Amino acid sequence: MIRWLTAIIFSLLIHAFIIFFYNFFQNYDLNIKERKVTGVKFLPAEIKQEIKEIQRKPIEPKIVESKATQPAIVKQKNDFSSYINEELLMEVDQENMDLVEEISFKVINDLQNIWIEPKNLPLDVYADFSLEVDRLGNIISFKLMRSSGIGAFDRAAQNAIRKYKKIKYITEIDESLYSTYFEKFTIRFIPK
């Protein structure tokens, strides 16, 4: 019983100290001069004064002219047209990425149909192959980049690539997409 009473009294003393120091330090900062925060730095009094002077000056409108002595509004139109051009380029890029994804999906499906997958494979097995393809879609060469560690799996993937020989979808794309995405690319074989 005395232990419980001692623990309660000790706890009350600690809480009283915490409340006392909390109130003391909270009231301690009240007499500090007012400071404005910009970002994370305090403004010294001299900079405050300079800002007040700048704010008092009236802002005079200025007409900005280009070399052809046309008002700035024309420049804004040019900015707007460049914005539109950027949007159009982004749409074309998105369409190109969609086309690349579509062709990649078709290639994977074709290879899966050819591939004779070994049985009883662990789920976390995969093999990466680097393929080099000419402009007509012929697979010129391929190289095992990361082995699965299972010889039968790697050989089955190599056989599928040899049988595939030609990616017929390559002829449908333009030169830039071919050179960027399909001239040399990596394909990963993963068990179904």
C-alpha positions, 0 to 999 in steps of 0.5 A: 500500500505504501508503494502505491502511495509513494508512486502516486505522490512521485507521479504528481510531483513530476507532473507538477514540474512539467506543467510549471516548466511548460508554462514558464518557457511558454511565457518566456518568449512573449517579449521578443521583437516581432519578426516576419518570416519569409521562407525560413529566414527572419528579416532584419530591420534594415531589410524591412525598411527597404521593403516598405520603401519599395512598396510605397513607390508607384508601379509604372506600366511599361510597354515592352516591344520586340525587335520588330517594334510590336507590343508584348502581346504578340510575344504572349501569343508566341508563348501561347503557340509554343505552349500549344506546340509543346502540348502537341509534341507531348501528345505525339510522344504519348501516341509513340509510347502507346505504339511501342507498348502495343508492339512490345505486347505483340512481340511478347505474345508471339514469343509466348506462343512459340516458347516451350516452357520447362515444367516445375519452375520456381516463381521468381525465375527469369532470364534477360536477353538483349536483341539486335534487330535490323530495320526490316525486323530480322533478329540479327543477334541475341545475347543472354544478359542475365541467366535464370540459373536453370539451363533448361529455362535459358535454352528454351528461351533461346530456342523461342528467339531463334524460331521467332526470327523476325519481328514483323511489326518493326516495318510499321514504325518510323525510323526514330521509333525503331532506332530509339526502342527496337534497334537494340532492346532487352526482353525478359522471359518469365514463367507463366 
